[in-house]
Structures are given as C-alpha cells and as structure tokens.
C-alpha cells in the first residue's frame, strides 16, 4: 500500500512495540519500521476516509473511527499478528 491520508495527529499512531498504524483512504496500514515492512491491512466497514486511529494500552486492539454525517467505528483484534 502506497500513500497516506493523515490530515491531523490523530491519524498516525505508534504502539508500545513500535508498530505504526496510519490511514490510506478507508484502509488502515500497519507498518513495522524495525524490518521496513507493511505487516497488515484492515479494510473498514464504511468506505469513508478514516478520521482517527488508536491502539489499546496492551496493543491487542486497534480502534478506527470515520466521521461523515454519523460516526462509524471498527475495532480490530491484533493479537494474531
């Protein structure tokens, strides 16, 4: 996946292990800078651009929000990576 649609600081997050999550349209890309590779992609339920991303404290979950006329959110379980 090439590209990023981050428009503010809530669109780019790093977990406690250094894994980076960033939006690319309606897709979240997980990137590992330690080995310079994209680890995983998550497609959201709604095709609107992503507004905010947040890792849980234990880095097992990733919350993704999209705002249009109503709020849409997805929570992805990451422990299987």
C-alpha positions in Angstrom: 0.0 0.0 0.0 1.5 3.3 -1.0 0.1 6.6 0.3 -1.2 8.2 3.4 -4.3 10.2 4.1 -3.5 11.5 7.5 -4.8 15.0 8.0 -4.1 15.5 11.7 -2.1 14.0 14.5 -4.8 11.5 15.5 -4.3 9.7 12.2 -0.9 8.4 12.9 -0.2 6.2 15.9 2.6 4.1 17.3 2.1 1.2 19.7 4.3 0.3 22.7 6.3 -2.2 20.4 7.0 0.4 17.7 4.3 -0.8 15.3 2.9 2.2 13.3 -0.7 2.4 12.1 -1.7 5.0 9.5 -4.7 5.6 7.2 -4.8 5.2 3.4 -8.3 6.1 2.5 -10.7 3.6 4.2 -7.8 1.2 4.9 -5.5 1.1 7.9 -2.0 0.1 7.2 0.2 -1.5 10.0 3.9 -0.8 9.4 6.9 -2.3 11.2 9.8 0.1 10.9 12.2 -2.4 12.5 12.2 -4.6 9.4 10.9 -1.9 7.0 7.7 -3.8 6.1 4.0 -3.4 6.0 2.6 -6.0 8.3 -1.2 -6.0 7.7 -4.0 -4.0 6.1 -7.5 -3.6 7.6 -10.5 -2.5 5.5 -13.1 -0.6 7.4 -16.8 -1.3 7.1 -17.6 2.1 5.7 -15.8 3.4 2.6 -15.3 6.9 4.0 -11.8 8.2 4.9 -10.5 7.4 8.4 -10.7 10.2 10.9 -8.9 8.7 14.0 -6.9 5.7 15.0 -5.9 4.5 18.5 -4.2 1.4 19.9 -5.4 -0.1 23.2 -3.0 0.1 26.1 -1.9 -3.5 25.7 -1.6 -3.1 21.9 -4.0 -6.0 21.3 -6.7 -3.8 19.7 -6.9 -1.1 17.2 -9.8 1.3 17.1 -10.6 3.2 13.9 -13.2 5.9 13.5 -14.7 7.5 10.4 -16.9 10.6 10.6 -19.4 11.7 7.9 -22.9 12.6 8.9 -22.8 9.9 11.6 -19.9 8.2 13.5 -18.7 4.8 12.2 -16.1 2.8 14.1 -14.3 -0.5 13.9 -12.2 -2.4 16.5 -9.7 -4.8 15.2 -8.1 -7.6 17.2 -4.3 -7.5 16.6 -3.0 -10.3 18.9 -2.9 -12.7 15.9 -0.2 -10.8 14.1 
